[in-house]
Amino acid sequence: MKNLIFTTAFMLTSILCTKAQQNWIISNNPNFSNGSTNIFSSIDAACQSNEVQAGDVLLVQGSGLSYGNVTISKSVVIYCPGNFFGSSNDVQVYNYAPVKFSNITITAENVYLAGVQVTGDLTIQATNTIIQRNRIHNLYIAKSNATISQNYCLNWCRVTASASGLVFSNNFLNEIGRSNSGVSMDGIAVNNIILRCWGFQNNTYYIPRNIAFQNNIIQNLGGATSTSYNNTFSHNIIVSNGSSIDGINGNQVVADWAALFDDYGNGSTDAQWQLSQNSEAKQAGLNGIDCGMFGGTEPYVLNGVPAIPQIYEFNTPTSATGSGLDVQIKAKSNQ
């Protein structure tokens, strides 16, 4: 069985679209390695290896065990299988478990991270980082040119040190704000669902500044429309504290938050934010696109499934024939 698991993983690796020099497998299952030299037990071990080069792809295998705390100290591409498996969403995958980390710290530039669950903090301490299709408890951004796209951020999303060139697109953000008044920031927030536009710390509200908000659905703007923060707003759907921009630049204030969504409070965690048939957010964005995280050219992807092929059916007989073991695999691409 160990050989079968090993072979399956490498058959999956062989059909992956390669974006870099070489693929490496990360697994914390002690029975998984089978003596291979291209499997590491942790991301830290891979980053510290001289064999792994900048731009290489790390394919992290899910298991019942958390990978704990990790520091990404090399410019690598990291794919995990997705982050909401086990929900009511329909996802075709074969025997996948989510990849979970307690805390992730990114210290290398040009890191790409997709399809992971972070139960604690994800901290960005290097520039040119892309965080896509992850489930994150707390997100802290301390460097410029961070792209946060198609993620589900459950708690804090805060800029903790001055940063520019920030992009927030097609996310669920429980909050977006700063960690203190001395932090400078600028960027865009497009097609997100945002519950509140502030960070609250030490009994003080730290509101984002120099952000262009467009095509978002925002539950509570707080004081983000104040000219002192230099934010701009275009074609957003707002429930609270948006009266000063209602009807200006396509912004609309609506009364019923729940009516915007198809199955609010009843559906799976991320699917509940899909728009209802008669939602006021439909075609309310710039050029008639839908507002919210499922609108635009790169809508949110249920379950955070990364844009790589995945096996969804695996069949093998109970015994081998004279010619070997006849294994049948079905795989699909993801966008």
C-alpha positions in Angstrom: 0.0 0.0 0.0 2.9 2.4 0.7 4.2 1.9 -2.8 0.7 2.5 -4.2 0.3 5.8 -2.3 3.8 6.9 -3.4 3.1 6.0 -7.1 -0.2 7.8 -7.1 1.4 11.0 -5.8 4.0 11.0 -8.5 1.4 10.2 -11.2 -0.4 13.3 -10.0 2.9 15.3 -10.0 3.6 14.2 -13.6 0.3 15.7 -14.9 0.7 19.0 -13.1 1.3 22.2 -15.1 4.8 23.1 -14.1 5.4 26.8 -13.5 9.0 26.5 -12.4 12.1 24.4 -12.5 11.1 21.3 -10.6 8.3 19.8 -8.5 8.9 18.6 -4.9 6.5 16.8 -2.6 6.0 17.9 1.0 4.4 15.3 3.3 4.3 14.9 7.1 3.2 11.3 6.8 6.2 9.2 8.0 5.1 6.3 5.8 5.0 8.4 2.6 8.6 8.9 1.6 9.5 5.4 0.4 13.1 6.4 0.3 12.7 9.0 -2.4 15.0 12.0 -2.5 12.4 14.5 -3.8 10.1 14.3 -0.8 10.5 16.6 2.3 8.7 16.3 5.6 8.2 20.1 5.9 8.4 23.3 3.9 11.2 24.5 6.2 13.3 21.5 5.2 12.7 22.1 1.5 13.6 25.8 1.8 16.8 24.9 3.6 17.8 22.3 1.0 20.4 23.3 -1.6 18.6 21.1 -4.1 15.4 23.2 -4.0 15.9 26.3 -6.2 14.1 29.6 -6.3 11.0 29.2 -8.5 10.6 25.5 -7.8 7.1 24.0 -7.0 6.3 22.5 -3.6 3.3 20.2 -3.7 2.1 19.8 -0.1 0.1 16.7 0.8 -2.9 16.8 3.1 -3.1 14.6 6.2 -4.8 14.4 9.5 -1.8 16.2 11.1 -1.1 19.9 11.2 2.2 21.0 9.7 2.6 23.4 12.7 4.5 26.6 12.3 6.5 27.3 9.1 8.8 30.0 7.7 8.9 30.2 3.9 12.4 31.5 3.4 12.9 30.7 -0.3 11.1 32.1 -3.4 9.0 29.0 -4.2 5.5 28.2 -5.6 3.4 26.3 -3.1 0.3 24.3 -4.0 -2.0 22.6 -1.4 -5.2 20.7 -2.3 -7.8 23.2 -1.1 -9.2 24.5 2.2 -12.9 23.6 2.7 -13.1 19.9 2.0 -15.8 18.2 4.1 -18.2 21.1 3.6 -21.5 20.7 1.7 -19.9 22.0 -1.5 -19.6 19.7 -4.5 -16.0 19.1 -5.2 -14.6 16.2 -7.2 -11.4 15.0 -5.6 -10.0 11.7 -4.7 -9.2 11.1 -1.0 -7.9 14.6 -0.4 -7.4 16.1 3.1 -6.8 19.8 3.7 -3.3 21.0 4.5 -3.3 22.8 7.8 -0.6 25.1 9.4 -0.7 26.8 12.7 1.2 29.9 11.6 3.0 30.8 8.4 5.7 33.5 8.1 6.9 34.5 4.6 10.4 36.0 4.6 11.4 35.5 0.9 10.3 37.6 -2.0 8.3 36.2 -4.9 6.4 33.5 -3.0 3.1 32.1 -4.3 0.9 30.2 -1.8 -2.4 28.5 -2.7 -4.9 26.1 -1.2 -3.9 26.0 2.5 -5.7 26.4 5.8 -3.9 28.7 8.3 -5.5 28.3 11.8 -3.4 31.1 13.3 -1.4 33.9 11.6 -0.2 34.3 8.1 2.4 37.1 8.1 3.9 38.6 5.0 7.4 40.0 5.6 8.7 40.1 2.0 7.6 41.9 -1.2 6.0 40.5 -4.3 3.9 37.9 -2.6 0.8 36.3 -4.0 -1.7 34.7 -1.6 -4.5 32.9 -3.4 -7.4 30.6 -2.5 -6.4 30.1 1.1 -8.4 29.9 4.3 -6.8 32.2 6.8 -7.6 33.2 10.4 -5.4 36.3 10.7 -3.5 38.0 7.9 -0.8 40.5 8.6 0.9 42.4 5.7 4.2 44.2 6.4 5.7 44.6 2.9 4.6 46.1 -0.4 3.3 44.5 -3.6 1.2 41.8 -1.9 -1.6 40.4 -3.9 -4.4 38.8 -1.8 -6.9 37.1 -4.1 -9.7 34.6 -3.7 -9.0 33.9 0.0 -11.4 33.5 2.9 -10.1 35.6 5.8 -12.0 34.7 9.0 -10.7 37.3 11.4 -8.1 40.1 11.0 -6.7 41.4 7.7 -4.3 44.2 8.7 -1.4 46.1 7.3 1.2 46.2 10.1 3.9 48.3 8.4 3.9 50.9 5.6 3.2 49.1 2.3 2.2 50.1 -1.2 0.9 48.3 -4.3 -1.5 46.2 -2.3 -4.2 44.3 -4.2 -7.3 42.7 -2.5 -9.5 41.0 -5.0 -12.4 38.5 -4.8 -11.9 37.7 -1.1 -14.1 37.3 1.9 -12.6 39.7 4.5 -14.0 39.9 8.0 -12.1 43.2 8.3 -9.6 45.3 6.4 -7.5 47.8 8.3 -4.3 48.9 9.9 -2.5 47.9 13.1 -1.8 51.5 14.2 -2.1 55.1 13.1 1.5 55.3 11.9 1.1 52.7 9.1 0.9 54.1 5.6 -0.7 52.0 2.9 -2.1 52.2 -0.6 -3.7 49.9 -3.1 -7.0 48.6 -4.5 -9.8 46.5 -3.1 -12.0 45.0 -5.9 -14.9 42.5 -5.8 -14.6 41.6 -2.2 -17.1 40.9 0.6 -16.0 43.1 3.5 -17.7 43.0 6.9 -15.9 46.0 8.4 -13.4 48.6 7.2 -11.3 49.0 10.2 -8.8 47.3 12.5 -9.6 47.5 16.2 -6.8 47.4 18.6 -6.1 48.8 22.1 -9.6 50.4 22.0 -8.8 52.3 18.9 -10.1 52.0 15.3 -7.5 52.0 12.6 -9.1 52.6 9.3 -7.5 51.8 6.0 -6.2 54.7 3.9 -5.4 55.4 0.2 -7.4 52.4 -0.9 -9.6 52.4 -4.1 -12.7 50.4 -3.2 -14.6 49.1 -6.3 -17.3 46.5 -6.8 -17.3 45.4 -3.2 -20.1 44.4 -0.9 -19.4 46.1 2.4 -21.4 45.6 5.6 -20.0 48.5 7.6 -17.8 51.2 6.2 -17.1 52.8 9.6 -15.3 56.1 9.0 -13.6 55.0 5.9 -15.3 57.7 3.8 -13.7 60.5 5.7 -11.5 62.6 3.4 -8.7 62.4 6.0 -8.1 58.7 4.9 -8.0 59.5 1.2 -10.0 56.4 0.2 -12.1 56.3 -3.0 -15.3 54.4 -3.6 -16.9 53.3 -6.9 -19.8 50.9 -7.5 -19.9 49.4 -4.1 -22.9 48.0 -2.3 -23.0 49.3 1.3 -25.3 48.5 4.3 -24.0 50.8 7.1 -22.2 54.2 7.3 -22.3 54.8 3.5 -24.9 57.6 3.3 -22.3 60.2 2.4 -21.5 58.4 -0.9 -24.9 56.9 -1.7 -25.7 57.5 -5.3 -22.2 58.9 -6.1 -19.9 57.1 -8.5 -22.3 54.1 -8.6 -22.2 53.4 -4.9 -25.5 52.2 -3.4 -26.7 51.9 0.2 -29.1 49.0 0.8 -31.1 48.1 3.8 -31.1 44.3 3.8 -27.8 42.5 4.0 -29.2 39.0 4.0 -31.3 39.6 0.9 -28.2 40.2 -1.1 -27.2 36.5 -0.9 -28.7 33.3 -2.1 -28.4 31.1 1.1 -27.1 33.5 3.7 -26.7 31.7 7.1 -27.8 28.4 5.7 -25.3 27.3 3.1 -21.7 26.2 3.4 -19.2 28.7 4.8 -18.1 30.1 1.5 -21.0 29.2 -0.8 -23.5 31.3 1.3 -22.0 34.5 -0.2 -23.3 33.8 -3.7 -25.7 36.4 -4.9 -29.5 35.8 -4.8 -31.4 35.9 -8.1 -32.8 39.4 -7.3 -29.8 40.7 -5.4 -29.2 44.4 -5.6 -25.5 43.6 -6.1 -26.2 41.9 -9.4 -24.7 43.9 -12.3 -24.2 46.8 -9.9 -20.4 46.9 -10.5 -18.5 48.9 -13.0 -19.5 48.0 -16.5 -22.3 45.9 -15.3 -20.4 43.2 -13.5 -21.7 41.6 -10.2 -20.4 43.1 -7.0 -18.9 40.8 -4.4 -16.4 38.0 -4.4 -18.1 35.9 -7.1 -18.0 38.8 -9.6 -15.4 40.0 -12.0 -13.0 38.2 -14.3 -11.5 36.0 -11.6 -14.3 35.1 -9.2 -13.8 33.4 -5.9 -13.4 29.6 -6.2 -15.4 27.4 -3.8 -13.2 25.3 -1.5 -10.1 27.2 -2.5 -9.2 24.5 -5.0 -5.9 25.6 -6.7 -5.6 26.0 -10.5 -3.8 22.7 -11.0 -5.1 19.2 -12.2 -6.5 16.9 -9.5 -7.4 13.2 -9.4 -11.1 12.7 -8.7 -11.4 9.0 -9.3 -8.9 6.2 -8.6 -9.6 2.5 -9.3 -7.4 -0.5 -8.7 -8.1 -4.2 -8.6 -7.6 -6.2 -5.4 -4.7 -8.2 -7.0 -2.2 -7.9 -9.8 -2.2 -9.9 -13.0 0.8 -11.3 -14.8 1.3 -8.0 -16.6 1.2 -5.9 -13.4 -1.4 -3.8 -11.6 -4.1 -2.3 -13.8 -4.8 1.1 -12.3 -7.4 3.5 -13.7 -7.1 7.3 -12.8 -9.4 10.1 -13.8 -8.2 13.7 -13.4 -9.6 17.1 -14.2 -8.1 20.5 -14.7 -9.1 23.4 -12.4 -9.1 27.1 -13.3 
